[in-house]
């Protein structure tokens, strides 16, 4: 049998930086329900698996030392899960059938006896959480559902965040009006809520901006820097993260892979 140090080293070689895609949608609502601030928003999460969670007890213990944060997901055998699947818009169903997706439980949901709720895990020091433009179909606010599902640990410890330019603009706007009664009622998410960010990756792909209000590729980079400086001024404990622009979702994947390769070469 190999010595423990070598086995742990082998397990570590299987770890990769992942992109955790988060999408949002809402079930079909009447016009009056659309104006209801308590309407039921949904999110679903797409990510690659972590095989060493399921190899043996030792590999699982090692993986859970790295992926310390997780979310409970809906039991796919329950009637409640099937109801939520039936609510999916066509573009959600298409994506769900082509990749590994999960329906996280709402933070205030209660399990029933015998229910099995699988967990999805994050390495918040390495993984990139990517919020996607499909969020615009939520209608009322693209960042609102986050607090219904993500735990405070994720907000406090996430270090890499990717999002479309227009959603970045929403997060900046939320922070500027964070003291308004509207914000206090909705508890809208701002970039300052992610208190440990090391980097923000902003997607300038116009297809991510379904509203078409402006061409993000024409936005001066100085505007982004000034927005981050304004947030830091309002929140003294928040450190301005590095930021960079990507032209599309594929470019984000290449950046994450390249950064992972650079880290590996540094370790060698």
GROMACS elastic network, one bead per residue, 0.5 to 0.9 nm:
[ bonds ]
;  ai    aj funct       b0    kb
    1     4     6  0.88705   500
    2     5     6  0.82412   500
    2     6     6  0.63817   500
    2     7     6  0.63350   500
    3     6     6  0.55213   500
    3     7     6  0.64203   500
    3     8     6  0.88505   500
    4     7     6  0.50512   500
    4     8     6  0.61172   500
    4     9     6  0.85209   500
    5     8     6  0.52792   500
    5     9     6  0.62318   500
    5    10     6  0.87695   500
    6    10     6  0.62377   500
    6    11     6  0.87213   500
    7    10     6  0.50799   500
    7    11     6  0.63292   500
    7    12     6  0.86728   500
    7    59     6  0.87734   500
    8    11     6  0.50585   500
    8    12     6  0.61817   500
    8    13     6  0.87997   500
    8    58     6  0.86506   500
    8    59     6  0.79227   500
    8    62     6  0.73614   500
    9    12     6  0.50534   500
    9    13     6  0.64831   500
   10    13     6  0.52620   500
   10    14     6  0.71275   500
   11    14     6  0.55735   500
   11    15     6  0.73726   500
   11    52     6  0.72337   500
   11    59     6  0.65309   500
   11    62     6  0.75290   500
   11    63     6  0.81489   500
   12    15     6  0.55466   500
   12    16     6  0.89224   500
   12    62     6  0.83596   500
   12    63     6  0.85239   500
   13    16     6  0.80438   500
   14    50     6  0.86951   500
   14    51     6  0.83665   500
   14    52     6  0.76203   500
   15    50     6  0.78835   500
   15    52     6  0.86335   500
   15    63     6  0.86000   500
   16   126     6  0.84453   500
   16   127     6  0.84862   500
   16   257     6  0.86455   500
   16   260     6  0.72681   500
   17   123     6  0.84055   500
   17   126     6  0.57037   500
   17   127     6  0.52687   500
   17   128     6  0.75599   500
   17   256     6  0.68681   500
   17   257     6  0.73863   500
   17   259     6  0.86855   500
   17   260     6  0.63784   500
   18    47     6  0.73411   500
   18    48     6  0.69870   500
   18   122     6  0.89100   500
   18   123     6  0.86229   500
   18   126     6  0.75346   500
   18   128     6  0.62884   500
   18   129     6  0.84942   500
   18   253     6  0.88742   500
   18   256     6  0.76612   500
   18   257     6  0.87041   500
   19    46     6  0.85587   500
   19    47     6  0.65111   500
   19    48     6  0.78633   500
   19   127     6  0.58880   500
   19   129     6  0.59114   500
   19   130     6  0.65682   500
   19   252     6  0.88028   500
   19   253     6  0.75234   500
   19   256     6  0.78694   500
   20    45     6  0.69549   500
   20    46     6  0.60819   500
   20    48     6  0.78786   500
   20   122     6  0.82956   500
   20   127     6  0.69387   500
   20   128     6  0.60205   500
   20   130     6  0.58105   500
   20   131     6  0.84767   500
   21    44     6  0.84225   500
   21    45     6  0.56636   500
   21    46     6  0.50401   500
   21    47     6  0.62998   500
   21   128     6  0.84656   500
   21   129     6  0.61442   500
   21   131     6  0.61643   500
   21   132     6  0.70611   500
   22    43     6  0.68355   500
   22    44     6  0.59639   500
   22    46     6  0.64876   500
   22    47     6  0.88620   500
   22   129     6  0.73013   500
   22   130     6  0.60933   500
   22   131     6  0.51132   500
   22   132     6  0.63643   500
   22   135     6  0.87619   500
   23    42     6  0.85048   500
   23    43     6  0.55164   500
   23    44     6  0.54479   500
   23    45     6  0.63482   500
   23    46     6  0.81541   500
   23    92     6  0.86425   500
   23   130     6  0.87649   500
   23   131     6  0.64995   500
   23   132     6  0.57571   500
   23   133     6  0.77926   500
   23   134     6  0.60769   500
   23   135     6  0.59676   500
   24    41     6  0.74193   500
   24    42     6  0.55696   500
   24    44     6  0.62748   500
   24    45     6  0.87711   500
   24   131     6  0.88562   500
   24   132     6  0.81744   500
   24   133     6  0.88997   500
   24   134     6  0.64576   500
   24   136     6  0.80543   500
   24   137     6  0.74722   500
   24   138     6  0.65179   500
   24   142     6  0.80958   500
   24   145     6  0.76828   500
   25    41     6  0.64070   500
   25    42     6  0.53510   500
   25    43     6  0.62262   500
   25    44     6  0.83827   500
   25    88     6  0.76802   500
   25    89     6  0.77621   500
   25    92     6  0.82008   500
   25   134     6  0.74525   500
   25   135     6  0.63658   500
   25   136     6  0.80722   500
   25   137     6  0.57620   500
   25   138     6  0.50346   500
   25   139     6  0.86167   500
   26    29     6  0.79422   500
   26    39     6  0.84202   500
   26    40     6  0.66936   500
   26    42     6  0.54885   500
   26    43     6  0.82521   500
   26    87     6  0.78652   500
   26    88     6  0.80040   500
   26    89     6  0.84651   500
   26   137     6  0.72985   500
   26   138     6  0.55659   500
   26   139     6  0.83110   500
   27    40     6  0.75465   500
   27    41     6  0.74512   500
   27    42     6  0.78113   500
   27    84     6  0.83178   500
   27    87     6  0.52838   500
   27    88     6  0.69733   500
   27    89     6  0.78379   500
   27   138     6  0.89818   500
   28    87     6  0.72516   500
   28    89     6  0.86282   500
   29    32     6  0.78805   500
   29    33     6  0.55856   500
   29    34     6  0.60112   500
   29    39     6  0.85885   500
   30    33     6  0.51164   500
   30    34     6  0.62664   500
   30    35     6  0.89899   500
   31    34     6  0.50963   500
   31    35     6  0.67955   500
   32    35     6  0.54468   500
   32    36     6  0.67396   500
   33    37     6  0.84377   500
   33    38     6  0.87189   500
   33    39     6  0.66037   500
   34    37     6  0.79110   500
   34    39     6  0.70238   500
   34   139     6  0.76269   500
   34   140     6  0.73300   500
   35    38     6  0.87945   500
   35    39     6  0.81010   500
   35   140     6  0.76356   500
   36    39     6  0.55426   500
   37    40     6  0.89056   500
   37   140     6  0.79932   500
   37   186     6  0.78853   500
   38    41     6  0.86715   500
   40   145     6  0.87039   500
   41   138     6  0.69375   500
   41   144     6  0.82799   500
   41   145     6  0.58885   500
   41   148     6  0.84302   500
   42    84     6  0.87469   500
   42   103     6  0.83770   500
   42   104     6  0.88122   500
   42   106     6  0.87638   500
   42   138     6  0.83380   500
   42   145     6  0.68596   500
   42   148     6  0.88033   500
   42   149     6  0.88486   500
   43   103     6  0.68445   500
   43   104     6  0.72096   500
   43   135     6  0.87580   500
   43   145     6  0.71426   500
   43   146     6  0.79959   500
   43   149     6  0.79208   500
   44   101     6  0.67872   500
   44   102     6  0.56430   500
   44   104     6  0.64130   500
   45   100     6  0.84749   500
   45   101     6  0.55186   500
   45   102     6  0.51745   500
   45   103     6  0.65071   500
   45   104     6  0.73553   500
   46    96     6  0.83050   500
   46    99     6  0.71393   500
   46   100     6  0.57178   500
   46   102     6  0.63738   500
   47    99     6  0.82044   500
   47   100     6  0.62859   500
   47   101     6  0.67951   500
   47   102     6  0.85013   500
   47   120     6  0.89088   500
   48    99     6  0.86023   500
   48   100     6  0.68120   500
   48   101     6  0.89824   500
   49    53     6  0.89304   500
   49   100     6  0.79492   500
   49   120     6  0.87898   500
   50    53     6  0.58754   500
   50    54     6  0.80627   500
   50    63     6  0.81225   500
   50   121     6  0.84829   500
   51    54     6  0.58206   500
   51    55     6  0.68539   500
   52    55     6  0.51350   500
   52    56     6  0.75143   500
   52    59     6  0.54263   500
   52    60     6  0.59926   500
   52    62     6  0.83997   500
   52    63     6  0.66036   500
   53    56     6  0.74784   500
   53    57     6  0.82109   500
   53    59     6  0.62392   500
   53    61     6  0.78223   500
   53    62     6  0.83189   500
   53    63     6  0.59834   500
   53    64     6  0.76174   500
   54    57     6  0.78426   500
   54    59     6  0.75088   500
   54    60     6  0.63030   500
   55    58     6  0.82358   500
   55    59     6  0.61930   500
   55    60     6  0.70327   500
   56    59     6  0.53822   500
   56    60     6  0.61501   500
   56    61     6  0.86381   500
   57    60     6  0.51033   500
   57    61     6  0.61029   500
   57    62     6  0.86036   500
   58    61     6  0.51672   500
   58    62     6  0.62500   500
   58    63     6  0.86619   500
   59    62     6  0.50560   500
   59    63     6  0.61086   500
   59    64     6  0.86163   500
   60    63     6  0.50127   500
   60    64     6  0.60869   500
   60    65     6  0.85568   500
   61    64     6  0.52301   500
   61    65     6  0.63560   500
   62    65     6  0.51903   500
   62    66     6  0.68096   500
   62    67     6  0.88764   500
   63    66     6  0.52050   500
   63    67     6  0.59332   500
   63    68     6  0.83254   500
   64    68     6  0.55432   500
   64    69     6  0.85658   500
   64   121     6  0.83422   500
   65    68     6  0.58978   500
   66    69     6  0.87881   500
   66   122     6  0.83549   500
   66   123     6  0.61317   500
   67    70     6  0.76192   500
   67   121     6  0.56039   500
   67   122     6  0.50554   500
   67   124     6  0.76609   500
   68   121     6  0.69731   500
   68   122     6  0.67697   500
   68   123     6  0.66662   500
   68   124     6  0.83114   500
   69   120     6  0.83969   500
   69   121     6  0.56019   500
   69   122     6  0.53512   500
   69   123     6  0.68788   500
   69   124     6  0.74511   500
   69   153     6  0.73790   500
   69   154     6  0.72314   500
   70   119     6  0.61290   500
   70   120     6  0.53001   500
   70   122     6  0.58991   500
   70   123     6  0.89435   500
   70   151     6  0.87181   500
   70   154     6  0.84882   500
   71   104     6  0.65177   500
   71   105     6  0.75764   500
   71   118     6  0.84962   500
   71   119     6  0.54149   500
   71   120     6  0.54856   500
   71   121     6  0.67076   500
   71   122     6  0.86655   500
   71   149     6  0.81532   500
   71   150     6  0.74524   500
   71   151     6  0.78299   500
   72   103     6  0.86801   500
   72   104     6  0.58156   500
   72   105     6  0.57463   500
   72   106     6  0.86034   500
   72   107     6  0.88092   500
   72   117     6  0.58697   500
   72   118     6  0.60051   500
   72   120     6  0.66805   500
   73    76     6  0.86157   500
   73   102     6  0.64614   500
   73   103     6  0.54226   500
   73   105     6  0.50134   500
   73   106     6  0.87015   500
   73   117     6  0.54596   500
   73   118     6  0.55596   500
   73   119     6  0.57677   500
   73   120     6  0.72259   500
   74    77     6  0.86108   500
   74    78     6  0.79497   500
   74    80     6  0.80798   500
   74    81     6  0.61120   500
   74   102     6  0.76644   500
   74   103     6  0.56718   500
   74   104     6  0.59316   500
   74   105     6  0.56186   500
   74   116     6  0.81100   500
   74   117     6  0.56950   500
   74   118     6  0.72876   500
   74   119     6  0.89839   500
   75    78     6  0.57389   500
   75    80     6  0.83639   500
   75    81     6  0.65490   500
   75   103     6  0.87748   500
   75   115     6  0.66572   500
   75   116     6  0.55161   500
   75   118     6  0.68308   500
   76    79     6  0.82118   500
   76    80     6  0.84346   500
   76    81     6  0.55424   500
   76    82     6  0.72990   500
   76   103     6  0.88857   500
   76   116     6  0.85798   500
   76   117     6  0.83893   500
   77    80     6  0.85652   500
   77    81     6  0.70590   500
   77    82     6  0.78839   500
   77   115     6  0.85701   500
   77   116     6  0.84927   500
   78    81     6  0.54033   500
   78    82     6  0.67458   500
   78    83     6  0.89433   500
   78   115     6  0.78227   500
   79    82     6  0.51534   500
   79    83     6  0.62889   500
   79    84     6  0.88054   500
   80    83     6  0.51260   500
   80    84     6  0.64213   500
   80    85     6  0.87668   500
   81    84     6  0.51856   500
   81    85     6  0.62715   500
   81    86     6  0.87269   500
   81   103     6  0.81107   500
   82    86     6  0.62118   500
   82    87     6  0.87775   500
   83    86     6  0.51179   500
   83    87     6  0.65631   500
   84    87     6  0.51103   500
   84    88     6  0.68614   500
   84   103     6  0.86111   500
   85    88     6  0.54495   500
   85    93     6  0.78930   500
   86    89     6  0.84458   500
   86    93     6  0.89911   500
   88    91     6  0.79423   500
   88    92     6  0.57007   500
   88    93     6  0.59191   500
   89    92     6  0.53702   500
   89    93     6  0.64166   500
   89    94     6  0.88200   500
   90    93     6  0.51678   500
   90    94     6  0.62106   500
   90    95     6  0.87684   500
   91    94     6  0.51542   500
   91    95     6  0.63771   500
   91    96     6  0.86259   500
   92    95     6  0.52461   500
   92    96     6  0.60089   500
   92    97     6  0.86385   500
   93    96     6  0.50032   500
   93    97     6  0.61903   500
   93    98     6  0.87760   500
   94    97     6  0.54348   500
   94    98     6  0.66252   500
   95    98     6  0.52193   500
   95    99     6  0.64493   500
   95   100     6  0.89701   500
   95   101     6  0.83614   500
   96    99     6  0.57620   500
   96   100     6  0.69375   500
   96   101     6  0.57993   500
   96   102     6  0.85626   500
   97   100     6  0.79951   500
   97   101     6  0.84200   500
   98   101     6  0.88481   500
  102   120     6  0.80709   500
  104   107     6  0.88027   500
  104   119     6  0.85378   500
  104   120     6  0.85188   500
  104   149     6  0.67568   500
  104   150     6  0.87325   500
  105   108     6  0.81777   500
  105   109     6  0.64856   500
  105   110     6  0.89434   500
  105   117     6  0.86577   500
  105   148     6  0.88226   500
  105   149     6  0.65458   500
  106   109     6  0.53052   500
  106   110     6  0.88448   500
  106   148     6  0.56562   500
  106   150     6  0.83179   500
  107   110     6  0.86414   500
  107   147     6  0.83162   500
  107   148     6  0.58686   500
  107   149     6  0.52240   500
  107   150     6  0.73819   500
  107   151     6  0.74413   500
  108   148     6  0.79149   500
  108   149     6  0.85836   500
  111   114     6  0.84773   500
  111   115     6  0.63976   500
  111   116     6  0.84756   500
  111   117     6  0.81517   500
  112   115     6  0.55894   500
  112   116     6  0.89838   500
  113   116     6  0.88978   500
  122   125     6  0.86606   500
  122   126     6  0.86123   500
  122   127     6  0.68018   500
  122   154     6  0.86939   500
  123   126     6  0.56219   500
  123   127     6  0.55110   500
  123   128     6  0.88954   500
  123   158     6  0.84474   500
  124   127     6  0.55381   500
  124   128     6  0.76894   500
  124   129     6  0.85411   500
  124   154     6  0.72560   500
  124   157     6  0.60386   500
  124   159     6  0.61411   500
  124   160     6  0.76690   500
  125   128     6  0.86823   500
  125   157     6  0.73550   500
  125   158     6  0.65021   500
  125   159     6  0.56686   500
  125   160     6  0.76342   500
  126   158     6  0.85408   500
  126   159     6  0.72294   500
  126   160     6  0.71902   500
  127   158     6  0.82002   500
  127   159     6  0.79480   500
  127   160     6  0.66665   500
  127   161     6  0.87398   500
  127   256     6  0.89001   500
  128   158     6  0.81941   500
  128   159     6  0.76085   500
  128   161     6  0.55523   500
  128   162     6  0.67500   500
  128   256     6  0.79917   500
  129   158     6  0.79471   500
  129   159     6  0.87987   500
  129   160     6  0.64045   500
  129   161     6  0.50593   500
  129   162     6  0.60791   500
  129   163     6  0.84420   500
  130   160     6  0.86238   500
  130   161     6  0.60171   500
  130   163     6  0.56727   500
  130   164     6  0.88064   500
  130   201     6  0.87572   500
  131   134     6  0.86217   500
  131   135     6  0.78240   500
  131   161     6  0.79039   500
  131   162     6  0.62220   500
  131   164     6  0.73212   500
  131   167     6  0.83381   500
  132   135     6  0.61249   500
  132   136     6  0.87786   500
  132   162     6  0.84258   500
  132   163     6  0.61740   500
  132   164     6  0.65750   500
  132   167     6  0.85752   500
  132   208     6  0.72669   500
  133   136     6  0.60934   500
  133   137     6  0.86124   500
  133   142     6  0.86714   500
  133   163     6  0.78989   500
  133   164     6  0.63376   500
  133   166     6  0.85401   500
  133   167     6  0.77797   500
  133   207     6  0.80689   500
  133   209     6  0.63577   500
  133   210     6  0.72603   500
  134   137     6  0.60909   500
  134   138     6  0.82023   500
  134   142     6  0.89101   500
  134   208     6  0.75508   500
  134   209     6  0.89959   500
  134   210     6  0.82723   500
  135   138     6  0.56476   500
  135   139     6  0.81390   500
  135   141     6  0.84257   500
  135   142     6  0.52800   500
  135   143     6  0.77937   500
  135   167     6  0.88595   500
  136   139     6  0.59205   500
  136   140     6  0.84899   500
  136   141     6  0.75847   500
  136   142     6  0.56061   500
  136   209     6  0.83074   500
  136   210     6  0.70524   500
  136   211     6  0.79249   500
  137   140     6  0.85768   500
  137   142     6  0.79519   500
  138   141     6  0.64827   500
  138   142     6  0.61355   500
  138   143     6  0.89696   500
  138   144     6  0.87739   500
  138   145     6  0.86826   500
  139   142     6  0.70711   500
  140   144     6  0.79850   500
  141   144     6  0.54909   500
  141   145     6  0.82619   500
  141   170     6  0.87959   500
  141   188     6  0.85759   500
  142   145     6  0.75986   500
  142   167     6  0.71501   500
  142   170     6  0.79747   500
  143   146     6  0.60384   500
  143   147     6  0.84949   500
  143   167     6  0.77765   500
  143   170     6  0.79763   500
  143   171     6  0.76708   500
  143   188     6  0.67311   500
  143   189     6  0.60132   500
  143   190     6  0.84444   500
  144   147     6  0.67801   500
  144   148     6  0.79879   500
  144   186     6  0.72670   500
  144   187     6  0.77234   500
  144   188     6  0.56570   500
  144   189     6  0.66944   500
  145   148     6  0.52999   500
  145   149     6  0.70131   500
  145   150     6  0.88097   500
  145   188     6  0.88382   500
  146   149     6  0.56513   500
  146   150     6  0.57738   500
  146   151     6  0.89249   500
  146   188     6  0.87022   500
  146   189     6  0.73893   500
  147   150     6  0.56274   500
  147   151     6  0.73620   500
  147   152     6  0.84719   500
  147   187     6  0.78972   500
  147   188     6  0.80784   500
  147   189     6  0.74952   500
  148   151     6  0.84261   500
  150   153     6  0.81735   500
  150   154     6  0.64405   500
  150   155     6  0.74668   500
  151   154     6  0.55221   500
  151   155     6  0.68543   500
  151   156     6  0.89336   500
  152   155     6  0.50898   500
  152   156     6  0.60841   500
  152   157     6  0.85467   500
  153   156     6  0.51118   500
  153   157     6  0.59402   500
  153   158     6  0.81423   500
  154   157     6  0.53662   500
  154   158     6  0.55718   500
  154   194     6  0.81160   500
  155   158     6  0.59375   500
  155   193     6  0.60509   500
  155   195     6  0.69882   500
  155   196     6  0.81434   500
  156   159     6  0.87540   500
  156   193     6  0.71269   500
  156   194     6  0.55462   500
  156   195     6  0.53077   500
  156   196     6  0.60146   500
  156   197     6  0.85892   500
  157   194     6  0.72910   500
  157   195     6  0.71318   500
  157   196     6  0.54820   500
  157   197     6  0.76793   500
  158   161     6  0.74265   500
  158   194     6  0.65753   500
  158   195     6  0.79175   500
  158   196     6  0.60969   500
  158   197     6  0.61365   500
  158   198     6  0.84968   500
  159   194     6  0.79009   500
  159   195     6  0.84688   500
  159   196     6  0.55154   500
  159   199     6  0.65269   500
  159   200     6  0.85002   500
  159   241     6  0.89407   500
  160   196     6  0.88354   500
  160   197     6  0.60047   500
  160   198     6  0.60887   500
  160   199     6  0.51516   500
  160   200     6  0.60917   500
  160   201     6  0.77553   500
  161   194     6  0.88342   500
  161   197     6  0.73427   500
  161   198     6  0.85264   500
  161   199     6  0.65424   500
  161   201     6  0.62351   500
  161   202     6  0.85796   500
  162   199     6  0.84594   500
  162   200     6  0.57104   500
  162   202     6  0.57925   500
  162   203     6  0.72461   500
  162   252     6  0.82354   500
  163   166     6  0.83225   500
  163   167     6  0.63425   500
  163   168     6  0.64502   500
  163   200     6  0.78840   500
  163   201     6  0.65474   500
  163   202     6  0.53516   500
  163   203     6  0.59799   500
  164   167     6  0.53557   500
  164   168     6  0.63145   500
  164   169     6  0.87948   500
  164   201     6  0.84726   500
  164   202     6  0.55406   500
  164   204     6  0.63693   500
  164   205     6  0.74941   500
  164   206     6  0.88103   500
  164   208     6  0.61283   500
  164   209     6  0.72124   500
  165   169     6  0.62890   500
  165   170     6  0.87444   500
  165   202     6  0.56068   500
  165   203     6  0.57060   500
  165   204     6  0.57550   500
  165   205     6  0.82081   500
  165   206     6  0.88021   500
  165   208     6  0.81265   500
  165   209     6  0.76269   500
  165   216     6  0.63626   500
  166   170     6  0.62978   500
  166   171     6  0.87649   500
  166   204     6  0.87386   500
  166   208     6  0.81890   500
  166   209     6  0.62652   500
  166   211     6  0.87626   500
  166   213     6  0.89187   500
  166   214     6  0.87701   500
  166   216     6  0.76279   500
  167   171     6  0.62571   500
  167   172     6  0.86323   500
  167   209     6  0.84973   500
  168   171     6  0.51530   500
  168   172     6  0.63075   500
  168   173     6  0.86413   500
  168   191     6  0.82762   500
  168   202     6  0.73320   500
  169   172     6  0.51030   500
  169   173     6  0.61225   500
  169   174     6  0.85732   500
  169   224     6  0.88372   500
  169   227     6  0.87785   500
  170   174     6  0.60767   500
  170   175     6  0.86973   500
  170   190     6  0.81920   500
  171   174     6  0.50347   500
  171   175     6  0.64202   500
  171   176     6  0.88756   500
  171   188     6  0.84020   500
  171   189     6  0.65855   500
  171   191     6  0.58847   500
  171   192     6  0.88625   500
  172   175     6  0.52319   500
  172   176     6  0.64595   500
  172   177     6  0.89278   500
  172   190     6  0.65399   500
  172   191     6  0.69307   500
  172   227     6  0.66452   500
  172   228     6  0.79105   500
  172   230     6  0.88597   500
  172   231     6  0.75664   500
  173   176     6  0.51641   500
  173   177     6  0.64495   500
  173   178     6  0.84225   500
  173   190     6  0.81404   500
  174   177     6  0.53380   500
  174   178     6  0.57003   500
  174   183     6  0.73875   500
  174   188     6  0.65551   500
  174   189     6  0.69242   500
  174   190     6  0.56765   500
  174   191     6  0.86423   500
  175   179     6  0.83481   500
  175   188     6  0.86221   500
  175   189     6  0.80679   500
  175   190     6  0.53840   500
  175   191     6  0.74061   500
  175   192     6  0.74294   500
  175   231     6  0.69125   500
  175   234     6  0.85419   500
  176   179     6  0.80269   500
  176   230     6  0.84034   500
  176   231     6  0.78121   500
  176   234     6  0.85900   500
  177   180     6  0.55373   500
  177   182     6  0.85753   500
  177   183     6  0.69559   500
  178   181     6  0.84140   500
  178   182     6  0.83976   500
  178   183     6  0.54692   500
  178   184     6  0.71953   500
  178   187     6  0.84138   500
  178   188     6  0.78674   500
  178   190     6  0.82170   500
  179   182     6  0.83061   500
  179   183     6  0.65335   500
  179   184     6  0.67654   500
  180   183     6  0.53538   500
  180   184     6  0.64075   500
  180   185     6  0.88263   500
  181   184     6  0.50422   500
  181   185     6  0.61995   500
  181   186     6  0.87052   500
  182   185     6  0.53024   500
  182   186     6  0.62983   500
  182   187     6  0.82137   500
  182   188     6  0.87273   500
  183   186     6  0.52255   500
  183   187     6  0.53154   500
  183   188     6  0.56886   500
  183   189     6  0.89442   500
  184   187     6  0.52194   500
  184   188     6  0.77073   500
  185   188     6  0.83003   500
  186   189     6  0.89057   500
  189   192     6  0.81952   500
  189   193     6  0.65504   500
  189   194     6  0.89775   500
  190   193     6  0.55171   500
  190   194     6  0.76932   500
  191   194     6  0.55541   500
  191   195     6  0.78525   500
  191   197     6  0.87356   500
  191   228     6  0.87110   500
  191   231     6  0.79047   500
  192   195     6  0.58088   500
  192   231     6  0.68686   500
  192   232     6  0.79761   500
  192   235     6  0.71399   500
  192   238     6  0.64632   500
  193   196     6  0.88757   500
  193   238     6  0.89791   500
  194   197     6  0.59425   500
  194   238     6  0.86280   500
  195   237     6  0.80281   500
  195   238     6  0.59099   500
  195   239     6  0.76918   500
  196   238     6  0.78345   500
  196   239     6  0.78409   500
  196   241     6  0.85242   500
  197   200     6  0.73226   500
  197   238     6  0.87783   500
  197   239     6  0.78556   500
  197   240     6  0.80077   500
  197   241     6  0.57985   500
  197   242     6  0.84697   500
  198   239     6  0.85085   500
  198   240     6  0.80089   500
  198   242     6  0.60900   500
  198   243     6  0.84299   500
  199   240     6  0.87218   500
  199   243     6  0.52736   500
  199   244     6  0.78706   500
  200   241     6  0.66939   500
  200   242     6  0.63510   500
  200   244     6  0.66671   500
  200   245     6  0.86538   500
  201   242     6  0.86091   500
  201   243     6  0.56676   500
  201   244     6  0.51711   500
  201   245     6  0.58032   500
  201   246     6  0.69831   500
  201   252     6  0.78414   500
  202   243     6  0.74667   500
  202   244     6  0.63309   500
  202   246     6  0.61540   500
  202   247     6  0.85557   500
  203   206     6  0.85660   500
  203   208     6  0.77451   500
  203   216     6  0.88281   500
  203   244     6  0.88621   500
  203   245     6  0.60228   500
  203   247     6  0.58444   500
  203   248     6  0.58873   500
  203   249     6  0.70641   500
  203   251     6  0.88257   500
  203   252     6  0.79102   500
  204   207     6  0.86301   500
  204   208     6  0.76679   500
  204   209     6  0.85812   500
  204   215     6  0.84219   500
  204   216     6  0.56316   500
  204   217     6  0.58404   500
  204   245     6  0.67525   500
  204   246     6  0.60401   500
  204   247     6  0.50199   500
  204   248     6  0.65086   500
  205   208     6  0.56123   500
  205   209     6  0.74607   500
  205   216     6  0.76877   500
  205   217     6  0.78309   500
  205   246     6  0.77396   500
  205   247     6  0.51763   500
  205   249     6  0.77101   500
  206   209     6  0.52699   500
  206   210     6  0.77359   500
  206   212     6  0.76687   500
  206   214     6  0.87836   500
  206   215     6  0.65833   500
  206   216     6  0.67892   500
  206   217     6  0.78449   500
  206   247     6  0.86702   500
  206   248     6  0.85148   500
  207   210     6  0.63076   500
  207   212     6  0.86143   500
  207   248     6  0.86802   500
  208   211     6  0.88572   500
  208   248     6  0.84869   500
  209   212     6  0.57211   500
  209   213     6  0.79785   500
  209   214     6  0.84698   500
  209   215     6  0.85282   500
  209   216     6  0.84120   500
  210   213     6  0.84957   500
  211   214     6  0.83810   500
  212   215     6  0.71787   500
  214   217     6  0.87931   500
  214   218     6  0.82316   500
  214   219     6  0.86183   500
  215   218     6  0.57457   500
  215   219     6  0.73417   500
  216   219     6  0.53064   500
  216   220     6  0.88853   500
  217   220     6  0.82397   500
  217   247     6  0.84250   500
  218   221     6  0.89824   500
  219   222     6  0.84514   500
  219   223     6  0.71159   500
  219   224     6  0.83597   500
  220   223     6  0.55395   500
  220   224     6  0.74384   500
  221   224     6  0.53546   500
  221   225     6  0.65932   500
  221   226     6  0.88019   500
  222   225     6  0.50867   500
  222   226     6  0.60882   500
  222   227     6  0.85408   500
  223   226     6  0.51759   500
  223   227     6  0.61521   500
  223   228     6  0.87734   500
  224   227     6  0.51014   500
  224   228     6  0.63744   500
  224   229     6  0.86719   500
  224   243     6  0.88419   500
  225   228     6  0.52780   500
  225   229     6  0.62170   500
  225   230     6  0.86743   500
  225   243     6  0.86731   500
  226   230     6  0.61275   500
  226   231     6  0.87362   500
  227   230     6  0.51276   500
  227   231     6  0.64803   500
  227   232     6  0.88430   500
  228   231     6  0.51489   500
  228   232     6  0.63166   500
  228   233     6  0.86826   500
  228   240     6  0.62881   500
  228   241     6  0.82391   500
  229   232     6  0.50643   500
  229   233     6  0.61837   500
  229   234     6  0.87647   500
  229   240     6  0.68826   500
  230   233     6  0.50890   500
  230   234     6  0.64059   500
  230   235     6  0.86939   500
  231   234     6  0.52027   500
  231   235     6  0.61170   500
  231   236     6  0.86290   500
  231   238     6  0.77982   500
  231   240     6  0.82408   500
  232   235     6  0.50117   500
  232   236     6  0.57996   500
  232   237     6  0.75208   500
  232   238     6  0.54877   500
  232   239     6  0.63268   500
  232   240     6  0.63195   500
  233   236     6  0.58888   500
  233   238     6  0.84698   500
  234   238     6  0.87217   500
  235   238     6  0.55166   500
  235   239     6  0.86395   500
  236   239     6  0.77832   500
  238   241     6  0.88736   500
  240   243     6  0.89616   500
  245   252     6  0.89977   500
  246   249     6  0.76426   500
  246   250     6  0.87834   500
  246   251     6  0.58791   500
  246   252     6  0.62646   500
  246   255     6  0.86405   500
  247   250     6  0.82849   500
  247   251     6  0.63712   500
  247   252     6  0.81886   500
  248   251     6  0.53719   500
  248   252     6  0.67849   500
  249   252     6  0.51697   500
  249   253     6  0.67147   500
  250   253     6  0.52140   500
  250   254     6  0.64746   500
  250   255     6  0.88019   500
  251   254     6  0.50916   500
  251   255     6  0.62055   500
  251   256     6  0.87556   500
  252   255     6  0.51345   500
  252   256     6  0.63535   500
  252   257     6  0.87155   500
  253   256     6  0.52781   500
  253   257     6  0.62678   500
  253   258     6  0.86079   500
  254   257     6  0.51310   500
  254   258     6  0.60344   500
  254   259     6  0.85441   500
  255   258     6  0.50766   500
  255   259     6  0.60687   500
  255   260     6  0.85361   500
  256   259     6  0.51503   500
  256   260     6  0.61736   500
  256   261     6  0.86891   500
  257   260     6  0.51191   500
  257   261     6  0.62895   500
  257   262     6  0.87220   500
  258   261     6  0.50810   500
  258   262     6  0.62330   500
  258   263     6  0.87039   500
  259   262     6  0.50477   500
  259   263     6  0.62462   500
  259   264     6  0.86995   500
  260   263     6  0.51259   500
  260   264     6  0.63036   500
  260   265     6  0.87454   500
  261   264     6  0.51054   500
  261   265     6  0.62419   500
  261   266     6  0.86478   500
  262   265     6  0.51577   500
  262   266     6  0.62161   500
  262   267     6  0.87522   500
  263   266     6  0.50942   500
  263   267     6  0.63314   500
  263   268     6  0.88114   500
  264   267     6  0.51764   500
  264   268     6  0.64222   500
  265   268     6  0.51404   500
